[in-house]
Amino acid sequence: MTKTRHGRSAIGAMYAGLGLTVVAVVVPWIDLSTGNVLAGHIRAGYPTFAQERIDTAVMTWLVCLSVVGALGIICWFSTIWAASTGKRWARGVATLMFVLGLGIALFDLLVRDTSGDTGLPSLLGWVGMLPCLAGLLAVALLWRRSRPASQA
């Protein structure tokens, strides 16, 4: 699979997705140390919460996002390996991983909590969607048929 231009490009897109997944894991932790948009978002939705309860909610989100991100990183590495070694099932697995990743990212972006607002602030939700762009490109490239050399 990697012998084709599309296969190599797909693997490049997968490495970009891997990098974007790392970014999506790191950004919420950076937010904790800087602007703390997540805590502000929770505080706005639950103004009666004590700071300790807000801190607990923030940490719960950070752990969940980190676990999902770690699983995503494992999936990227596995899919990159499968595609680069020419496994026949690589396209199917890449497609499945894309669908699962997109579903999780959309859930994180759109889920509503009991306050009626989204669980995550938009900034963090959209950062979590970024790896899906690379995943979509990778899947499209993997499924694209190579033209014979005489037509290329």
C-alpha positions in Angstrom: 0.0 0.0 0.0 2.8 2.4 0.7 4.2 1.9 -2.7 1.6 4.2 -4.2 1.6 8.0 -3.9 -1.8 7.8 -2.2 -0.6 5.3 0.3 2.4 7.5 1.3 0.2 10.5 1.4 -2.3 8.7 3.6 0.5 7.7 6.0 1.6 11.4 6.1 -2.0 12.4 6.9 -2.0 9.8 9.7 1.1 11.2 11.2 -0.5 14.6 11.0 -3.5 13.1 12.8 -1.2 11.6 15.5 0.4 15.1 16.0 -3.1 16.7 16.2 -4.2 14.1 18.7 -1.2 14.9 20.9 -2.1 18.6 20.6 -5.7 17.8 21.6 -4.5 16.0 24.7 -2.0 18.7 25.7 -4.2 21.8 25.1 -6.6 21.1 28.0 -3.7 20.7 30.4 -2.1 23.9 29.2 -5.5 25.6 29.7 -5.4 24.4 33.3 -2.1 26.2 33.8 -3.1 29.4 32.0 -6.5 30.8 31.2 -8.5 27.8 32.7 -11.3 28.2 30.2 -12.7 24.8 31.2 -13.1 25.9 34.9 -14.7 29.1 33.8 -17.1 27.2 31.6 -18.1 24.9 34.4 -18.4 27.9 36.8 -20.7 29.7 34.4 -22.9 26.6 34.1 -23.0 26.0 37.8 -22.5 29.3 39.6 -23.4 27.7 43.0 -20.7 25.1 42.9 -17.8 25.5 45.4 -14.3 25.8 43.9 -13.5 22.3 45.1 -16.4 20.9 43.1 -15.4 22.9 40.0 -11.8 21.6 40.4 -13.1 18.0 40.7 -15.2 18.5 37.5 -12.2 20.0 35.7 -9.9 17.1 36.7 -12.6 14.6 35.7 -12.7 16.1 32.2 -8.9 16.2 31.9 -8.6 12.6 32.9 -11.3 11.5 30.4 -9.9 13.6 27.6 -6.4 12.2 28.3 -7.5 8.6 28.4 -9.4 9.1 25.1 -6.4 10.8 23.6 -4.1 8.0 24.7 -6.4 5.5 23.1 -6.4 7.7 20.0 -2.6 7.8 19.9 -2.5 4.0 20.1 -5.0 3.7 17.3 -3.0 6.1 15.1 0.2 4.1 15.6 -1.6 0.8 14.9 -3.2 2.2 11.8 0.1 3.7 10.6 1.8 0.4 11.1 -1.0 -1.5 9.2 -1.0 0.9 6.3 2.8 1.1 6.0 3.2 -2.7 6.1 0.6 -3.1 3.4 -1.9 -5.1 5.5 -5.1 -5.8 3.5 -7.3 -4.8 6.3 -5.7 -1.4 6.9 -8.3 0.5 5.0 -11.2 -1.1 6.9 -9.5 -0.5 10.3 -8.6 3.1 9.3 -12.2 3.7 8.4 -13.5 2.2 11.6 -11.0 4.2 13.7 -12.1 7.4 11.8 -15.8 6.7 12.5 -15.1 6.0 16.2 -12.9 9.0 16.6 -15.3 11.3 14.8 -18.2 10.0 17.0 -16.2 10.6 20.2 -15.1 14.1 19.1 -18.6 15.1 18.1 -19.9 13.8 21.5 -17.3 15.9 23.3 -18.1 18.9 21.2 -21.9 18.6 21.5 -22.8 16.8 24.7 -25.0 18.9 27.0 -24.6 18.7 30.8 -27.3 19.2 33.3 -26.9 23.0 33.2 -28.1 22.9 29.6 -24.7 24.1 28.2 -22.2 22.0 26.5 -19.9 19.9 28.7 -16.8 21.4 27.2 -16.1 24.9 26.2 -16.2 25.4 22.4 -12.4 25.9 22.2 -11.6 22.5 23.7 -14.4 20.8 21.7 -13.1 22.1 18.4 -9.5 21.3 19.3 -10.7 17.7 19.8 -12.2 17.7 16.3 -8.9 18.6 14.6 -7.5 15.0 14.4 -10.7 14.0 12.5 -9.7 16.3 9.6 -6.5 14.3 9.2 -8.4 11.1 9.7 -10.9 12.0 6.9 -8.0 12.8 4.6 -6.2 9.6 5.4 -9.3 7.4 4.9 -10.0 9.2 1.6 -6.5 8.6 0.4 -6.5 5.0 1.5 -9.6 4.2 -0.4 -8.6 6.1 -3.5 -7.7 3.8 -6.3 -4.2 4.2 -7.9 -4.1 4.8 -11.6 -1.9 2.6 -13.7 1.5 4.1 -14.4 0.6 4.9 -18.0 -2.3 7.2 -16.9 -0.5 8.9 -14.0 
